């Protein structure tokens, strides 16, 4: 399992970036669109928003946090599960990672 992505509540950087792979091989995302999904540990959908394909040939995607992401009152410090939903040029869809989730930890901000 990869290292969890960490961000402080309210921050808009760093971006959550991953290289999408199947069986160790990168996925070619040429012509694809990607949606970032973030759910709480209880399964509540917190974010469902467009992600950026930053290097299609090498399967690199990133979610660029928006200040409005933090407006959800249920988006508190803690652990979350993330997935990348890819829609290929031929309209087929696939979610990554396929067997588990990316782990995201949101740390509490010290700013009151």
C-alpha angles and dihedrals in degrees: 000000000000124000113276118258110243130203135163115241109264096021122122095198146095098049116227103246129180139169109229114223141173116204091345094307120112117245117239106232097184107148093004130126124211135208122200115219122193122184133181120242087262091056100256112149107238102168131018107167143136116279128202125250098217098175111016098183091053097041096244118158132170139190114218108208117231125210088237091060088078094055092087105102089213092058098098134153112290145075124325138179121231133194135178115224110203124199109195125212089263090057095250116134135217133175126220135243090033101199103034140357136269107255117231125188120197113202121207115256117240090215112098 
